[in-house]
Amino acid sequence: MEEYTFLRQFADSWMLLALFLFFIGVIVWVFRPGSSKKYRDTANIPFRHEDAPAPRDDDKPAAKEARK
């Protein structure tokens, strides 16, 4: 039972603090200045080509010539 008690106290104190700081770090990372352009670009991927689906990354002209 001593191991359980130690782990329980650790989880209630330091691990809680560590996970809270990780959560705050993720929030700061997402809302950092300059990231809105990247997220806006990612959100618009489905709307880039109205007539045809967007090409895969390996369908770039350089990749096509290398396959020939």
mmCIF file as Biopython writes it, N, C-alpha, C and O atoms, coordinates in Angstrom:
data_model
#
loop_
_atom_site.group_PDB
_atom_site.id
_atom_site.type_symbol
_atom_site.label_atom_id
_atom_site.label_alt_id
_atom_site.label_comp_id
_atom_site.label_asym_id
_atom_site.label_entity_id
_atom_site.label_seq_id
_atom_site.pdbx_PDB_ins_code
_atom_site.Cartn_x
_atom_site.Cartn_y
_atom_site.Cartn_z
_atom_site.occupancy
_atom_site.B_iso_or_equiv
_atom_site.auth_seq_id
_atom_site.auth_asym_id
_atom_site.pdbx_PDB_model_num
ATOM 1   N N  . MET A ? 1  ? 0.809   -1.199 0.000   1.0 0.0 1  A 1 
ATOM 2   C CA . MET A ? 1  ? 0.000   0.000  0.000   1.0 0.0 1  A 1 
ATOM 3   C C  . MET A ? 1  ? 0.856   1.268  0.000   1.0 0.0 1  A 1 
ATOM 4   O O  . MET A ? 1  ? 0.377   2.337  -0.378  1.0 0.0 1  A 1 
ATOM 5   N N  . GLU A ? 2  ? 2.079   1.159  0.408   1.0 0.0 2  A 1 
ATOM 6   C CA . GLU A ? 2  ? 2.919   2.336  0.484   1.0 0.0 2  A 1 
ATOM 7   C C  . GLU A ? 2  ? 3.208   2.906  -0.906  1.0 0.0 2  A 1 
ATOM 8   O O  . GLU A ? 2  ? 3.253   4.123  -1.084  1.0 0.0 2  A 1 
ATOM 9   N N  . GLU A ? 3  ? 3.401   2.035  -1.876  1.0 0.0 3  A 1 
ATOM 10  C CA . GLU A ? 3  ? 3.651   2.484  -3.244  1.0 0.0 3  A 1 
ATOM 11  C C  . GLU A ? 3  ? 2.432   3.204  -3.814  1.0 0.0 3  A 1 
ATOM 12  O O  . GLU A ? 3  ? 2.566   4.233  -4.477  1.0 0.0 3  A 1 
ATOM 13  N N  . TYR A ? 4  ? 1.254   2.665  -3.557  1.0 0.0 4  A 1 
ATOM 14  C CA . TYR A ? 4  ? 0.027   3.296  -4.025  1.0 0.0 4  A 1 
ATOM 15  C C  . TYR A ? 4  ? -0.131  4.685  -3.408  1.0 0.0 4  A 1 
ATOM 16  O O  . TYR A ? 4  ? -0.483  5.639  -4.102  1.0 0.0 4  A 1 
ATOM 17  N N  . THR A ? 5  ? 0.122   4.798  -2.138  1.0 0.0 5  A 1 
ATOM 18  C CA . THR A ? 5  ? -0.006  6.084  -1.454  1.0 0.0 5  A 1 
ATOM 19  C C  . THR A ? 5  ? 0.968   7.102  -2.039  1.0 0.0 5  A 1 
ATOM 20  O O  . THR A ? 5  ? 0.604   8.255  -2.270  1.0 0.0 5  A 1 
ATOM 21  N N  . PHE A ? 6  ? 2.201   6.675  -2.277  1.0 0.0 6  A 1 
ATOM 22  C CA . PHE A ? 6  ? 3.188   7.582  -2.870  1.0 0.0 6  A 1 
ATOM 23  C C  . PHE A ? 6  ? 2.747   8.039  -4.250  1.0 0.0 6  A 1 
ATOM 24  O O  . PHE A ? 6  ? 2.784   9.232  -4.553  1.0 0.0 6  A 1 
ATOM 25  N N  . LEU A ? 7  ? 2.325   7.091  -5.096  1.0 0.0 7  A 1 
ATOM 26  C CA . LEU A ? 7  ? 1.905   7.450  -6.445  1.0 0.0 7  A 1 
ATOM 27  C C  . LEU A ? 7  ? 0.672   8.340  -6.430  1.0 0.0 7  A 1 
ATOM 28  O O  . LEU A ? 7  ? 0.549   9.247  -7.252  1.0 0.0 7  A 1 
ATOM 29  N N  . ARG A ? 8  ? -0.226  8.089  -5.513  1.0 0.0 8  A 1 
ATOM 30  C CA . ARG A ? 8  ? -1.436  8.900  -5.407  1.0 0.0 8  A 1 
ATOM 31  C C  . ARG A ? 8  ? -1.081  10.341 -5.010  1.0 0.0 8  A 1 
ATOM 32  O O  . ARG A ? 8  ? -1.617  11.290 -5.582  1.0 0.0 8  A 1 
ATOM 33  N N  . GLN A ? 9  ? -0.200  10.499 -4.056  1.0 0.0 9  A 1 
ATOM 34  C CA . GLN A ? 9  ? 0.213   11.839 -3.636  1.0 0.0 9  A 1 
ATOM 35  C C  . GLN A ? 9  ? 0.977   12.545 -4.748  1.0 0.0 9  A 1 
ATOM 36  O O  . GLN A ? 9  ? 0.809   13.747 -4.953  1.0 0.0 9  A 1 
ATOM 37  N N  . PHE A ? 10 ? 1.816   11.800 -5.467  1.0 0.0 10 A 1 
ATOM 38  C CA . PHE A ? 10 ? 2.555   12.380 -6.586  1.0 0.0 10 A 1 
ATOM 39  C C  . PHE A ? 10 ? 1.602   12.855 -7.680  1.0 0.0 10 A 1 
ATOM 40  O O  . PHE A ? 10 ? 1.770   13.944 -8.229  1.0 0.0 10 A 1 
ATOM 41  N N  . ALA A ? 11 ? 0.607   12.036 -7.991  1.0 0.0 11 A 1 
ATOM 42  C CA . ALA A ? 11 ? -0.351  12.400 -9.037  1.0 0.0 11 A 1 
ATOM 43  C C  . ALA A ? 11 ? -1.190  13.608 -8.630  1.0 0.0 11 A 1 
ATOM 44  O O  . ALA A ? 11 ? -1.552  14.435 -9.466  1.0 0.0 11 A 1 
ATOM 45  N N  . ASP A ? 12 ? -1.492  13.698 -7.357  1.0 0.0 12 A 1 
ATOM 46  C CA . ASP A ? 12 ? -2.314  14.814 -6.884  1.0 0.0 12 A 1 
ATOM 47  C C  . ASP A ? 12 ? -1.538  16.118 -6.776  1.0 0.0 12 A 1 
ATOM 48  O O  . ASP A ? 12 ? -2.149  17.184 -6.698  1.0 0.0 12 A 1 
ATOM 49  N N  . SER A ? 13 ? -0.232  16.067 -6.767  1.0 0.0 13 A 1 
ATOM 50  C CA . SER A ? 13 ? 0.532   17.293 -6.574  1.0 0.0 13 A 1 
ATOM 51  C C  . SER A ? 13 ? 1.368   17.629 -7.810  1.0 0.0 13 A 1 
ATOM 52  O O  . SER A ? 13 ? 0.962   18.461 -8.621  1.0 0.0 13 A 1 
ATOM 53  N N  . TRP A ? 14 ? 2.518   16.996 -7.957  1.0 0.0 14 A 1 
ATOM 54  C CA . TRP A ? 14 ? 3.459   17.387 -8.999  1.0 0.0 14 A 1 
ATOM 55  C C  . TRP A ? 14 ? 2.982   17.032 -10.401 1.0 0.0 14 A 1 
ATOM 56  O O  . TRP A ? 14 ? 3.186   17.810 -11.333 1.0 0.0 14 A 1 
ATOM 57  N N  . MET A ? 15 ? 2.361   15.891 -10.568 1.0 0.0 15 A 1 
ATOM 58  C CA . MET A ? 15 ? 1.884   15.519 -11.903 1.0 0.0 15 A 1 
ATOM 59  C C  . MET A ? 15 ? 0.756   16.446 -12.343 1.0 0.0 15 A 1 
ATOM 60  O O  . MET A ? 15 ? 0.666   16.809 -13.516 1.0 0.0 15 A 1 
ATOM 61  N N  . LEU A ? 16 ? -0.093  16.823 -11.410 1.0 0.0 16 A 1 
ATOM 62  C CA . LEU A ? 16 ? -1.155  17.777 -11.728 1.0 0.0 16 A 1 
ATOM 63  C C  . LEU A ? 16 ? -0.555  19.097 -12.185 1.0 0.0 16 A 1 
ATOM 64  O O  . LEU A ? 16 ? -1.012  19.688 -13.163 1.0 0.0 16 A 1 
ATOM 65  N N  . LEU A ? 17 ? 0.460   19.554 -11.484 1.0 0.0 17 A 1 
ATOM 66  C CA . LEU A ? 17 ? 1.137   20.789 -11.871 1.0 0.0 17 A 1 
ATOM 67  C C  . LEU A ? 17 ? 1.795   20.654 -13.241 1.0 0.0 17 A 1 
ATOM 68  O O  . LEU A ? 17 ? 1.688   21.558 -14.070 1.0 0.0 17 A 1 
ATOM 69  N N  . ALA A ? 18 ? 2.475   19.533 -13.488 1.0 0.0 18 A 1 
ATOM 70  C CA . ALA A ? 18 ? 3.149   19.321 -14.772 1.0 0.0 18 A 1 
ATOM 71  C C  . ALA A ? 18 ? 2.144   19.287 -15.927 1.0 0.0 18 A 1 
ATOM 72  O O  . ALA A ? 18 ? 2.382   19.896 -16.970 1.0 0.0 18 A 1 
ATOM 73  N N  . LEU A ? 19 ? 1.043   18.593 -15.752 1.0 0.0 19 A 1 
ATOM 74  C CA . LEU A ? 19 ? 0.041   18.513 -16.819 1.0 0.0 19 A 1 
ATOM 75  C C  . LEU A ? 19 ? -0.652  19.859 -17.043 1.0 0.0 19 A 1 
ATOM 76  O O  . LEU A ? 19 ? -1.005  20.191 -18.175 1.0 0.0 19 A 1 
ATOM 77  N N  . PHE A ? 20 ? -0.846  20.625 -15.988 1.0 0.0 20 A 1 
ATOM 78  C CA . PHE A ? 20 ? -1.429  21.961 -16.134 1.0 0.0 20 A 1 
ATOM 79  C C  . PHE A ? 20 ? -0.486  22.867 -16.914 1.0 0.0 20 A 1 
ATOM 80  O O  . PHE A ? 20 ? -0.925  23.609 -17.794 1.0 0.0 20 A 1 
ATOM 81  N N  . LEU A ? 21 ? 0.804   22.814 -16.601 1.0 0.0 21 A 1 
ATOM 82  C CA . LEU A ? 21 ? 1.778   23.624 -17.334 1.0 0.0 21 A 1 
ATOM 83  C C  . LEU A ? 21 ? 1.876   23.195 -18.794 1.0 0.0 21 A 1 
ATOM 84  O O  . LEU A ? 21 ? 2.035   24.040 -19.676 1.0 0.0 21 A 1 
ATOM 85  N N  . PHE A ? 22 ? 1.783   21.893 -19.059 1.0 0.0 22 A 1 
ATOM 86  C CA . PHE A ? 22 ? 1.763   21.402 -20.439 1.0 0.0 22 A 1 
ATOM 87  C C  . PHE A ? 22 ? 0.542   21.953 -21.181 1.0 0.0 22 A 1 
ATOM 88  O O  . PHE A ? 22 ? 0.658   22.393 -22.325 1.0 0.0 22 A 1 
ATOM 89  N N  . PHE A ? 23 ? -0.616  21.930 -20.539 1.0 0.0 23 A 1 
ATOM 90  C CA . PHE A ? 23 ? -1.841  22.447 -21.139 1.0 0.0 23 A 1 
ATOM 91  C C  . PHE A ? 23 ? -1.703  23.934 -21.462 1.0 0.0 23 A 1 
ATOM 92  O O  . PHE A ? 23 ? -2.079  24.364 -22.552 1.0 0.0 23 A 1 
ATOM 93  N N  . ILE A ? 24 ? -1.173  24.715 -20.538 1.0 0.0 24 A 1 
ATOM 94  C CA . ILE A ? 24 ? -0.974  26.144 -20.764 1.0 0.0 24 A 1 
ATOM 95  C C  . ILE A ? 24 ? 0.017   26.359 -21.912 1.0 0.0 24 A 1 
ATOM 96  O O  . ILE A ? 24 ? -0.160  27.268 -22.723 1.0 0.0 24 A 1 
ATOM 97  N N  . GLY A ? 25 ? 1.063   25.523 -21.981 1.0 0.0 25 A 1 
ATOM 98  C CA . GLY A ? 25 ? 2.035   25.619 -23.067 1.0 0.0 25 A 1 
ATOM 99  C C  . GLY A ? 25 ? 1.397   25.367 -24.427 1.0 0.0 25 A 1 
ATOM 100 O O  . GLY A ? 25 ? 1.704   26.062 -25.396 1.0 0.0 25 A 1 
ATOM 101 N N  . VAL A ? 26 ? 0.517   24.385 -24.504 1.0 0.0 26 A 1 
ATOM 102 C CA . VAL A ? 26 ? -0.170  24.094 -25.768 1.0 0.0 26 A 1 
ATOM 103 C C  . VAL A ? 26 ? -1.063  25.268 -26.168 1.0 0.0 26 A 1 
ATOM 104 O O  . VAL A ? 26 ? -1.105  25.649 -27.338 1.0 0.0 26 A 1 
ATOM 105 N N  . ILE A ? 27 ? -1.766  25.832 -25.211 1.0 0.0 27 A 1 
ATOM 106 C CA . ILE A ? 27 ? -2.635  26.979 -25.509 1.0 0.0 27 A 1 
ATOM 107 C C  . ILE A ? 27 ? -1.809  28.165 -26.015 1.0 0.0 27 A 1 
ATOM 108 O O  . ILE A ? 27 ? -2.193  28.825 -26.980 1.0 0.0 27 A 1 
ATOM 109 N N  . VAL A ? 28 ? -0.680  28.432 -25.365 1.0 0.0 28 A 1 
ATOM 110 C CA . VAL A ? 28 ? 0.185   29.531 -25.799 1.0 0.0 28 A 1 
ATOM 111 C C  . VAL A ? 28 ? 0.730   29.253 -27.194 1.0 0.0 28 A 1 
ATOM 112 O O  . VAL A ? 28 ? 0.816   30.165 -28.016 1.0 0.0 28 A 1 
ATOM 113 N N  . TRP A ? 29 ? 1.103   27.990 -27.475 1.0 0.0 29 A 1 
ATOM 114 C CA . TRP A ? 29 ? 1.638   27.624 -28.792 1.0 0.0 29 A 1 
ATOM 115 C C  . TRP A ? 29 ? 0.591   27.838 -29.891 1.0 0.0 29 A 1 
ATOM 116 O O  . TRP A ? 29 ? 0.913   28.333 -30.971 1.0 0.0 29 A 1 
ATOM 117 N N  . VAL A ? 30 ? -0.635  27.470 -29.617 1.0 0.0 30 A 1 
ATOM 118 C CA . VAL A ? 30 ? -1.685  27.592 -30.634 1.0 0.0 30 A 1 
ATOM 119 C C  . VAL A ? 30 ? -2.023  29.053 -30.911 1.0 0.0 30 A 1 
ATOM 120 O O  . VAL A ? 30 ? -2.244  29.425 -32.063 1.0 0.0 30 A 1 
ATOM 121 N N  . PHE A ? 31 ? -2.064  29.873 -29.887 1.0 0.0 31 A 1 
ATOM 122 C CA . PHE A ? 31 ? -2.465  31.269 -30.058 1.0 0.0 31 A 1 
ATOM 123 C C  . PHE A ? 31 ? -1.280  32.218 -30.155 1.0 0.0 31 A 1 
ATOM 124 O O  . PHE A ? 31 ? -1.433  33.417 -29.921 1.0 0.0 31 A 1 
ATOM 125 N N  . ARG A ? 32 ? -0.103  31.708 -30.495 1.0 0.0 32 A 1 
ATOM 126 C CA . ARG A ? 32 ? 1.069   32.576 -30.615 1.0 0.0 32 A 1 
ATOM 127 C C  . ARG A ? 32 ? 0.914   33.498 -31.831 1.0 0.0 32 A 1 
ATOM 128 O O  . ARG A ? 32 ? 0.213   33.161 -32.785 1.0 0.0 32 A 1 
ATOM 129 N N  . PRO A ? 33 ? 1.564   34.647 -31.788 1.0 0.0 33 A 1 
ATOM 130 C CA . PRO A ? 33 ? 1.476   35.568 -32.934 1.0 0.0 33 A 1 
ATOM 131 C C  . PRO A ? 33 ? 2.081   34.930 -34.190 1.0 0.0 33 A 1 
ATOM 132 O O  . PRO A ? 33 ? 3.123   34.278 -34.130 1.0 0.0 33 A 1 
ATOM 133 N N  . GLY A ? 34 ? 1.424   35.125 -35.294 1.0 0.0 34 A 1 
ATOM 134 C CA . GLY A ? 34 ? 1.930   34.609 -36.556 1.0 0.0 34 A 1 
ATOM 135 C C  . GLY A ? 34 ? 1.417   33.234 -36.929 1.0 0.0 34 A 1 
ATOM 136 O O  . GLY A ? 34 ? 1.647   32.775 -38.048 1.0 0.0 34 A 1 
ATOM 137 N N  . SER A ? 35 ? 0.734   32.571 -36.027 1.0 0.0 35 A 1 
ATOM 138 C CA . SER A ? 35 ? 0.277   31.224 -36.343 1.0 0.0 35 A 1 
ATOM 139 C C  . SER A ? 35 ? -1.068  31.218 -37.063 1.0 0.0 35 A 1 
ATOM 140 O O  . SER A ? 35 ? -1.456  30.198 -37.632 1.0 0.0 35 A 1 
ATOM 141 N N  . SER A ? 36 ? -1.776  32.331 -37.045 1.0 0.0 36 A 1 
ATOM 142 C CA . SER A ? 36 ? -3.102  32.349 -37.659 1.0 0.0 36 A 1 
ATOM 143 C C  . SER A ? 36 ? -3.029  32.119 -39.163 1.0 0.0 36 A 1 
ATOM 144 O O  . SER A ? 36 ? -3.926  31.489 -39.722 1.0 0.0 36 A 1 
ATOM 145 N N  . LYS A ? 37 ? -1.991  32.609 -39.834 1.0 0.0 37 A 1 
ATOM 146 C CA . LYS A ? 37 ? -1.852  32.395 -41.275 1.0 0.0 37 A 1 
ATOM 147 C C  . LYS A ? 37 ? -1.687  30.900 -41.579 1.0 0.0 37 A 1 
ATOM 148 O O  . LYS A ? 37 ? -2.288  30.382 -42.520 1.0 0.0 37 A 1 
ATOM 149 N N  . LYS A ? 38 ? -0.881  30.226 -40.786 1.0 0.0 38 A 1 
ATOM 150 C CA . LYS A ? 38 ? -0.658  28.792 -40.995 1.0 0.0 38 A 1 
ATOM 151 C C  . LYS A ? 38 ? -1.956  28.015 -40.801 1.0 0.0 38 A 1 
ATOM 152 O O  . LYS A ? 38 ? -2.282  27.138 -41.601 1.0 0.0 38 A 1 
ATOM 153 N N  . TYR A ? 39 ? -2.697  28.333 -39.743 1.0 0.0 39 A 1 
ATOM 154 C CA . TYR A ? 39 ? -3.948  27.616 -39.478 1.0 0.0 39 A 1 
ATOM 155 C C  . TYR A ? 39 ? -5.008  27.951 -40.514 1.0 0.0 39 A 1 
ATOM 156 O O  . TYR A ? 39 ? -5.803  27.088 -40.886 1.0 0.0 39 A 1 
ATOM 157 N N  . ARG A ? 40 ? -5.030  29.186 -40.982 1.0 0.0 40 A 1 
ATOM 158 C CA . ARG A ? 40 ? -5.995  29.572 -42.017 1.0 0.0 40 A 1 
ATOM 159 C C  . ARG A ? 40 ? -5.698  28.821 -43.314 1.0 0.0 40 A 1 
ATOM 160 O O  . ARG A ? 40 ? -6.609  28.357 -43.998 1.0 0.0 40 A 1 
ATOM 161 N N  . ASP A ? 41 ? -4.408  28.709 -43.642 1.0 0.0 41 A 1 
ATOM 162 C CA . ASP A ? 41 ? -4.019  27.987 -44.844 1.0 0.0 41 A 1 
ATOM 163 C C  . ASP A ? 41 ? -4.396  26.502 -44.724 1.0 0.0 41 A 1 
ATOM 164 O O  . ASP A ? 41 ? -4.896  25.914 -45.683 1.0 0.0 41 A 1 
ATOM 165 N N  . THR A ? 42 ? -4.165  25.910 -43.588 1.0 0.0 42 A 1 
ATOM 166 C CA . THR A ? 42 ? -4.523  24.506 -43.377 1.0 0.0 42 A 1 
ATOM 167 C C  . THR A ? 42 ? -6.031  24.307 -43.449 1.0 0.0 42 A 1 
ATOM 168 O O  . THR A ? 42 ? -6.498  23.308 -43.997 1.0 0.0 42 A 1 
ATOM 169 N N  . ALA A ? 43 ? -6.784  25.233 -42.911 1.0 0.0 43 A 1 
ATOM 170 C CA . ALA A ? 43 ? -8.244  25.113 -42.925 1.0 0.0 43 A 1 
ATOM 171 C C  . ALA A ? 43 ? -8.813  25.218 -44.333 1.0 0.0 43 A 1 
ATOM 172 O O  . ALA A ? 43 ? -9.885  24.674 -44.599 1.0 0.0 43 A 1 
ATOM 173 N N  . ASN A ? 44 ? -8.122  25.903 -45.243 1.0 0.0 44 A 1 
ATOM 174 C CA . ASN A ? 44 ? -8.627  26.098 -46.607 1.0 0.0 44 A 1 
ATOM 175 C C  . ASN A ? 44 ? -8.159  25.035 -47.597 1.0 0.0 44 A 1 
ATOM 176 O O  . ASN A ? 44 ? -8.432  25.158 -48.791 1.0 0.0 44 A 1 
ATOM 177 N N  . ILE A ? 45 ? -7.476  24.016 -47.146 1.0 0.0 45 A 1 
ATOM 178 C CA . ILE A ? 45 ? -6.996  22.970 -48.049 1.0 0.0 45 A 1 
ATOM 179 C C  . ILE A ? 45 ? -8.129  22.359 -48.888 1.0 0.0 45 A 1 
ATOM 180 O O  . ILE A ? 45 ? -7.940  22.191 -50.092 1.0 0.0 45 A 1 
ATOM 181 N N  . PRO A ? 46 ? -9.277  22.024 -48.326 1.0 0.0 46 A 1 
ATOM 182 C CA . PRO A ? 46 ? -10.329 21.420 -49.153 1.0 0.0 46 A 1 
ATOM 183 C C  . PRO A ? 46 ? -10.885 22.338 -50.234 1.0 0.0 46 A 1 
ATOM 184 O O  . PRO A ? 46 ? -11.497 21.857 -51.188 1.0 0.0 46 A 1 
ATOM 185 N N  . PHE A ? 47 ? -10.690 23.636 -50.110 1.0 0.0 47 A 1 
ATOM 186 C CA . PHE A ? 47 ? -11.279 24.585 -51.048 1.0 0.0 47 A 1 
ATOM 187 C C  . PHE A ? 47 ? -10.294 25.112 -52.075 1.0 0.0 47 A 1 
ATOM 188 O O  . PHE A ? 47 ? -10.648 26.014 -52.835 1.0 0.0 47 A 1 
ATOM 189 N N  . ARG A ? 48 ? -9.090  24.599 -52.133 1.0 0.0 48 A 1 
ATOM 190 C CA . ARG A ? 48 ? -8.080  25.128 -53.057 1.0 0.0 48 A 1 
ATOM 191 C C  . ARG A ? 48 ? -8.424  24.851 -54.509 1.0 0.0 48 A 1 
ATOM 192 O O  . ARG A ? 48 ? -8.248  25.723 -55.359 1.0 0.0 48 A 1 
ATOM 193 N N  . HIS A ? 49 ? -8.905  23.667 -54.808 1.0 0.0 49 A 1 
ATOM 194 C CA . HIS A ? 49 ? -9.216  23.285 -56.193 1.0 0.0 49 A 1 
ATOM 195 C C  . HIS A ? 49 ? -10.700 22.932 -56.266 1.0 0.0 49 A 1 
ATOM 196 O O  . HIS A ? 49 ? -11.133 21.904 -55.745 1.0 0.0 49 A 1 
ATOM 197 N N  . GLU A ? 50 ? -11.454 23.781 -56.906 1.0 0.0 50 A 1 
ATOM 198 C CA . GLU A ? 50 ? -12.891 23.533 -56.987 1.0 0.0 50 A 1 
ATOM 199 C C  . GLU A ? 50 ? -13.219 22.477 -58.033 1.0 0.0 50 A 1 
ATOM 200 O O  . GLU A ? 50 ? -14.178 21.727 -57.858 1.0 0.0 50 A 1 
ATOM 201 N N  . ASP A ? 51 ? -12.438 22.397 -59.132 1.0 0.0 51 A 1 
ATOM 202 C CA . ASP A ? 51 ? -12.746 21.472 -60.213 1.0 0.0 51 A 1 
ATOM 203 C C  . ASP A ? 51 ? -12.156 20.082 -59.997 1.0 0.0 51 A 1 
ATOM 204 O O  . ASP A ? 51 ? -12.728 19.083 -60.433 1.0 0.0 51 A 1 
ATOM 205 N N  . ALA A ? 52 ? -11.032 20.027 -59.336 1.0 0.0 52 A 1 
ATOM 206 C CA . ALA A ? 52 ? -10.344 18.743 -59.151 1.0 0.0 52 A 1 
ATOM 207 C C  . ALA A ? 52 ? -9.757  18.692 -57.748 1.0 0.0 52 A 1 
ATOM 208 O O  . ALA A ? 52 ? -9.498  19.730 -57.139 1.0 0.0 52 A 1 
ATOM 209 N N  . PRO A ? 53 ? -9.555  17.516 -57.250 1.0 0.0 53 A 1 
ATOM 210 C CA . PRO A ? 53 ? -8.945  17.422 -55.921 1.0 0.0 53 A 1 
ATOM 211 C C  . PRO A ? 53 ? -7.508  17.923 -55.938 1.0 0.0 53 A 1 
ATOM 212 O O  . PRO A ? 53 ? -6.859  17.948 -56.984 1.0 0.0 53 A 1 
ATOM 213 N N  . ALA A ? 54 ? -7.035  18.312 -54.800 1.0 0.0 54 A 1 
ATOM 214 C CA . ALA A ? 54 ? -5.660  18.798 -54.681 1.0 0.0 54 A 1 
ATOM 215 C C  . ALA A ? 54 ? -4.690  17.657 -54.957 1.0 0.0 54 A 1 
ATOM 216 O O  . ALA A ? 54 ? -4.927  16.529 -54.525 1.0 0.0 54 A 1 
ATOM 217 N N  . PRO A ? 55 ? -3.598  17.932 -55.671 1.0 0.0 55 A 1 
ATOM 218 C CA . PRO A ? 55 ? -2.625  16.859 -55.948 1.0 0.0 55 A 1 
ATOM 219 C C  . PRO A ? 55 ? -1.884  16.459 -54.683 1.0 0.0 55 A 1 
ATOM 220 O O  . PRO A ? 55 ? -1.726  17.254 -53.756 1.0 0.0 55 A 1 
ATOM 221 N N  . ARG A ? 56 ? -1.436  15.221 -54.665 1.0 0.0 56 A 1 
ATOM 222 C CA . ARG A ? 56 ? -0.639  14.748 -53.542 1.0 0.0 56 A 1 
ATOM 223 C C  . ARG A ? 56 ? 0.719   15.415 -53.602 1.0 0.0 56 A 1 
ATOM 224 O O  . ARG A ? 56 ? 1.100   15.973 -54.630 1.0 0.0 56 A 1 
ATOM 225 N N  . ASP A ? 57 ? 1.457   15.356 -52.487 1.0 0.0 57 A 1 
ATOM 226 C CA . ASP A ? 57 ? 2.781   15.982 -52.434 1.0 0.0 57 A 1 
ATOM 227 C C  . ASP A ? 57 ? 3.740   15.356 -53.430 1.0 0.0 57 A 1 
ATOM 228 O O  . ASP A ? 57 ? 4.601   16.050 -53.970 1.0 0.0 57 A 1 
ATOM 229 N N  . ASP A ? 58 ? 3.611   14.056 -53.686 1.0 0.0 58 A 1 
ATOM 230 C CA . ASP A ? 58 ? 4.545   13.403 -54.606 1.0 0.0 58 A 1 
ATOM 231 C C  . ASP A ? 58 ? 4.138   13.578 -56.070 1.0 0.0 58 A 1 
ATOM 232 O O  . ASP A ? 58 ? 4.798   13.030 -56.953 1.0 0.0 58 A 1 
ATOM 233 N N  . ASP A ? 59 ? 3.069   14.328 -56.349 1.0 0.0 59 A 1 
ATOM 234 C CA . ASP A ? 59 ? 2.654   14.605 -57.730 1.0 0.0 59 A 1 
ATOM 235 C C  . ASP A ? 59 ? 3.181   15.946 -58.226 1.0 0.0 59 A 1 
ATOM 236 O O  . ASP A ? 59 ? 2.676   16.485 -59.211 1.0 0.0 59 A 1 
ATOM 237 N N  . LYS A ? 60 ? 4.174   16.478 -57.563 1.0 0.0 60 A 1 
ATOM 238 C CA . LYS A ? 60 ? 4.778   17.729 -58.006 1.0 0.0 60 A 1 
ATOM 239 C C  . LYS A ? 60 ? 5.561   17.471 -59.286 1.0 0.0 60 A 1 
ATOM 240 O O  . LYS A ? 60 ? 5.981   16.338 -59.519 1.0 0.0 60 A 1 
ATOM 241 N N  . PRO A ? 61 ? 5.772   18.484 -60.127 1.0 0.0 61 A 1 
ATOM 242 C CA . PRO A ? 61 ? 6.462   18.273 -61.410 1.0 0.0 61 A 1 
ATOM 243 C C  . PRO A ? 61 ? 7.832   17.617 -61.256 1.0 0.0 61 A 1 
ATOM 244 O O  . PRO A ? 61 ? 8.186   16.765 -62.071 1.0 0.0 61 A 1 
ATOM 245 N N  . ALA A ? 62 ? 8.600   17.975 -60.259 1.0 0.0 62 A 1 
ATOM 246 C CA . ALA A ? 62 ? 9.940   17.389 -60.084 1.0 0.0 62 A 1 
ATOM 247 C C  . ALA A ? 62 ? 9.813   15.890 -59.780 1.0 0.0 62 A 1 
ATOM 248 O O  . ALA A ? 62 ? 10.625  15.091 -60.247 1.0 0.0 62 A 1 
ATOM 249 N N  . ALA A ? 63 ? 8.807   15.516 -59.006 1.0 0.0 63 A 1 
ATOM 250 C CA . ALA A ? 63 ? 8.625   14.114 -58.664 1.0 0.0 63 A 1 
ATOM 251 C C  . ALA A ? 63 ? 8.160   13.323 -59.888 1.0 0.0 63 A 1 
ATOM 252 O O  . ALA A ? 63 ? 8.526   12.158 -60.048 1.0 0.0 63 A 1 
ATOM 253 N N  . LYS A ? 64 ? 7.355   13.950 -60.753 1.0 0.0 64 A 1 
ATOM 254 C CA . LYS A ? 64 ? 6.885   13.258 -61.970 1.0 0.0 64 A 1 
ATOM 255 C C  . LYS A ? 64 ? 8.055   12.989 -62.921 1.0 0.0 64 A 1 
ATOM 256 O O  . LYS A ? 64 ? 8.152   11.910 -63.505 1.0 0.0 64 A 1 
ATOM 257 N N  . GLU A ? 65 ? 8.942   13.982 -63.071 1.0 0.0 65 A 1 
ATOM 258 C CA . GLU A ? 65 ? 10.078  13.800 -63.973 1.0 0.0 65 A 1 
ATOM 259 C C  . GLU A ? 65 ? 11.039  12.758 -63.430 1.0 0.0 65 A 1 
ATOM 260 O O  . GLU A ? 65 ? 11.649  12.028 -64.212 1.0 0.0 65 A 1 
ATOM 261 N N  . ALA A ? 66 ? 11.190  12.668 -62.143 1.0 0.0 66 A 1 
ATOM 262 C CA . ALA A ? 66 ? 12.106  11.689 -61.552 1.0 0.0 66 A 1 
ATOM 263 C C  . ALA A ? 66 ? 11.597  10.265 -61.752 1.0 0.0 66 A 1 
ATOM 264 O O  . ALA A ? 66 ? 12.388  9.324  -61.803 1.0 0.0 66 A 1 
ATOM 265 N N  . ARG A ? 67 ? 10.269  10.104 -61.865 1.0 0.0 67 A 1 
ATOM 266 C CA . ARG A ? 67 ? 9.701   8.765  -62.073 1.0 0.0 67 A 1 
ATOM 267 C C  . ARG A ? 67 ? 9.879   8.276  -63.508 1.0 0.0 67 A 1 
ATOM 268 O O  . ARG A ? 67 ? 9.858   7.070  -63.751 1.0 0.0 67 A 1 
ATOM 269 N N  . LYS A ? 68 ? 10.056  9.202  -64.472 1.0 0.0 68 A 1 
ATOM 270 C CA . LYS A ? 68 ? 10.148  8.809  -65.889 1.0 0.0 68 A 1 
ATOM 271 C C  . LYS A ? 68 ? 11.431  8.133  -66.214 1.0 0.0 68 A 1 
ATOM 272 O O  . LYS A ? 68 ? 11.651  7.747  -67.362 1.0 0.0 68 A 1 
#
